[in-house]
C-alpha cells in the first residue's frame, strides 16, 4: 500500500487552487468525486508522490495537517517565503528533525520536515 491522495478542504475554491498552482507549483491533473458526492480537483507536484484533492467545503470545519518531507528545510523555506507563502512557524529543531509550518488560505496546516536521526552514533 501507499498513500496516494490527501483531501484539502476550502471555502474559497479558486483562491485555494491559485495558492497551490502559483505559489507551490502544483498542476491540475483532473477531477474526482469522493466523499458525499463532492467533486474534488486533483492537483499534483512533480516533486511529490501524492496528490491533493481540493474540495469546496462551505462549513470550513474540516482542516488537513500535511507533512511534506524535504531534503533541505531551510532552502525550501526561503524559496516558499520568496513566493509569498506566509509561515506561522519558522524553521526549528524538533525531535523528528528540522521543521517549518505554514497555512494555506483555507487554514490547512503544512509542515516542511527535514527528517534527522539525532540518535545516530
N, C-alpha and C positions, 0 to 999 in steps of 0.2 A: 504494500500500500504506500501511497504518497499523497501529500497534501496538494490539492490542485486549485481550489477556489476559496477565497475569503470574502464573505459579504461585507460591504461597507454601505451604511445607511445615511441618507441625507434628505433634508427638506428642500435644499437648493440644488436640484439635479444638474443644471447647466453650470453653475459655479463649481460644483464638485468635479465635473468632467474637465472643465478648464484647468483646475488646480492640478489634477493628475497628468493631463496631457502637456500643459505648458510649463509647469514647474518641476514635475517629477519625471517627465519624459516617457510616460506610458502611451500606448497606442490603442485605439478602439479596435477590437477584433470581432465583435458581433454582439448578439443579444441572446439571452436565455430566459426562460420562465421557470422560476423556482418556487419559493415559499408563497403559499396562499395565492398562486396565480399572478404574482407581481413580476413584471418583466424587469430584468436586470441587464445593464450594459456591461459587457465583458471587456476589461482593459488589461493589457499585459505590457511588461517591460522586457526588453532583450536581456536584461541583467538578472531577472528573477525567474525561477521555475514554477511560479504560482501566478494565477490570475486573480484580479479583484472583480467582484460583482457589485457594481454601483447600482443601488436600488433606491428609488424615491420612497421616502417614508415621512409622511406629514407629521406624525406624532413626535419624531425626533428623539424617541426614548431609547432606541436601540443604538448602541455605540460599539465599535470594534476596537480591540487592542491588538496591534500588529507589530511584530518584531521583524526587522529586516537585518539580516546578517551582513556585515561588511568587513572587508579586509583592512580598511583604513577609515576609522570613525572620524578622525579629525579632518581628513581631506573631504569626505562626503558631507560633513557638517558645514564646511566652508563653501563647498560647491552649491549646496542647497540654500544656504543663507544668501549667497550671491544671487540666486534665482528668485529670492523673495520669500522663502519659506521662513516662518516665524517659529523659533524653537522655544518651548516652555521650560526646558532643562538643557543647559549647556553640557558639553561632554564632561563626564565624571566617572571615576572608577567605582565599579560595583563588584560584588563577589564573582559575577559571571564575566566581567570584562569592562571595557570602556564603552560607555553608552551616552546617547543624547536623545532627547524626546521632542517631538513636535506634534501639533494637532493639525488636521486638515480643516477646511472651512466648516464642516459639519460637526467637529468636535471629536472625531475618531482619533485615537492616540497611536502614534507610531514611535517605535524605539529603534534607533540605529544601534546595533550591538556588534562590537569587535570583540569576539569571544577570546578569552585568555585563561589559561590554566595557571593560577598563581601557586599551585602546589607542586609544580614540576621540580625535580631535584637536579 
